[in-house]
Structures are given as C-alpha cells and as structure tokens.
Amino acid sequence: MSKLGTLYLVPNTLGDDGRVDQLPRVLPAETIAKSAKLKHWIVEDAKTARALLKAIDSVSPLICTIQEMQMSEWRGAARNAKYGDSVKPADLLKPLLAGNDMGLMSEAGVPGVADPGAELVLAAHKLGAQVKPLVGPSSILLGLMASGLNGQRFAFQGYLPHDTHERSAKLKQLEVESRKLQQTQIWIETPYRNTAMLMACISSLAPQSLLCLGVDLSLPSEMITTLSITDWRKRYPNEAACASLQNRPTVFLLLA
C-alpha cells in the first residue's frame, strides 16, 4: 500500500483588510512556506481561500497557479445536507490515499476550532493519515490571552441563541456556571449582531461580572477591553452608543 499523504491544517487571517501586509505578522514563515507547496485543498470558502493563497504567493511563490490547484469546498455535513449536497469527508480526502499532501483551510482563524473542518480532520484520522496543524491566529485564544480572565479553566460555547429570551436565559446560565466553576465562558457572534449581544449582556448579567470584548483581533483596528457589567453600562448606555462595534468580528468572554 502506498504511503498516505499528510493533511495540513492551514490557518487563515482573521480579517480581509490588508491581508498581504498582515501575513508576515500573523503567520510564521514555516506556515507560509508549507502552504505555498500544497496543490490539493479543502476550504470553507473558495473566494476567501484564493485571497489567502494570493497573499501567500507574494511572500513565497506557489507551487502552481491558483487556477491549477484542486480545490473543494466543505461547509460541514449538516449545512451540506441542507442544500442537498451528499458529498462525504472521505470523498474529499481521496488525494491523501494517492499519497498527495492536502491543505485544509478555514474561512478565518484555525481549522477545526469553531469550524466545520473538524469533521474532515476526524475522517483523516480514520484513514490513518497524518494530521499536521500549522501555527496561526486563533481569535478564541488571542481573546483569552488578552482578557485577564481565567486562562486555567475556560469553555468555548460557539454561538448563543438568536431569540431574545433564549439568549438572555443562556447568558444567565453561563454566568451561573462561570461563578460556580470559576470558569471563563467564551463565545462568538455574527458581527452584525454584536450590538444586540452586548446589550443583552448588559441587561442580563450581574453588575460585578467581568465581560471582555476582543474586537478585530490581530488587525490594525484591534480593540480588547475588559470591564465589569456596571462599567459597560456606563460606556454603552444604549444600542446607538455602541454602533462602532457593529460588523466587526468579536469574541465575547465572561467571568462571574
């Protein structure tokens, strides 16, 4: 049996603005060089992937043109099934069986963390292929590092409910768990819902609880702030006051 290829987990930048300028600052030279040598790709979004590869090419020449690369999209089994796409992870990993190395790229940040790529990573392990994570930015870890909250015990919650009442109930539940376990609770939100999420935190959480917002992490416009809910209420008394946070990728961190 021929040797299986390796699945490389390739981090993406956390924002689109100035990607070429960002690259040497947020991705190590080894990550850039290895990514440039890969011809077979599975990506969350082809347009975003091509933009990163174009930026990589400006630093380390690609092994072939972007048009010559073999690129498949994977947005997760549940989402694929919703749109009638029956492709399975093993189908996309066939190049590994032929001995070809592959790259798995997230739309932003690192593959497999808050990302549908985890299903492909598991499938690669089932094939017996080597999985090699490459170093790059993770908004979750960057936010935790800079929050000043408990980095010894934390939990990532993904996305919280969109319904107003369900979201408020979930926030209160996370606050209770955080207080009981002294555990930092971390979650993300679709950027256009940032102000609604912050207002929900301000209205639902206890005055002394600490909330950190990590906004535009690793970008020139980065803003990381940890305050008590009391102080957040003073800073942003209403939704209009926090309009500047809208449509900016944000990580929320809570310690009660």
HELIX and SHEET records of a PDB file:
HELIX    1   1 ARG A   19  VAL A   26  1                                   8    
HELIX    2   2 ALA A   29  ALA A   36  1                                   8    
HELIX    3   3 ALA A   46  VAL A   59  1                                  14    
HELIX    4   4 ILE A   66  GLU A   68  5                                   3    
HELIX    5   5 ALA A   77  LYS A   82  1                                   6    
HELIX    6   6 PRO A   89  LEU A   92  1                                   4    
HELIX    7   7 LYS A   94  LEU A   97  1                                   4    
HELIX    8   8 GLY A  117  LEU A  127  1                                  11    
HELIX    9   9 SER A  139  SER A  147  1                                   9    
HELIX   10  10 THR A  164  LEU A  181  1                                  18    
HELIX   11  11 PRO A  191  ARG A  193  5                                   3    
HELIX   12  12 ASN A  194  SER A  204  1                                  11    
HELIX   13  13 ILE A  229  ARG A  235  1                                   7    
HELIX   14  14 GLU A  239  LEU A  245  5                                   7    
SHEET    1   A 5 GLN A  70  GLU A  73  0                                        
SHEET    2   A 5 HIS A  40  VAL A  43  1                                        
SHEET    3   A 5 MET A 102  MET A 105  1                                        
SHEET    4   A 5 THR A   6  VAL A  10  1                                        
SHEET    5   A 5 GLN A 130  PRO A 133  1                                        
SHEET    1   B 5 PHE A 154  TYR A 159  0                                        
SHEET    2   B 5 THR A 184  ILE A 188  1                                        
SHEET    3   B 5 THR A 250  LEU A 255 -1                                        
SHEET    4   B 5 LEU A 210  VAL A 215 -1                                        
SHEET    5   B 5 MET A 223  SER A 228 -1                                        
END                                                                             
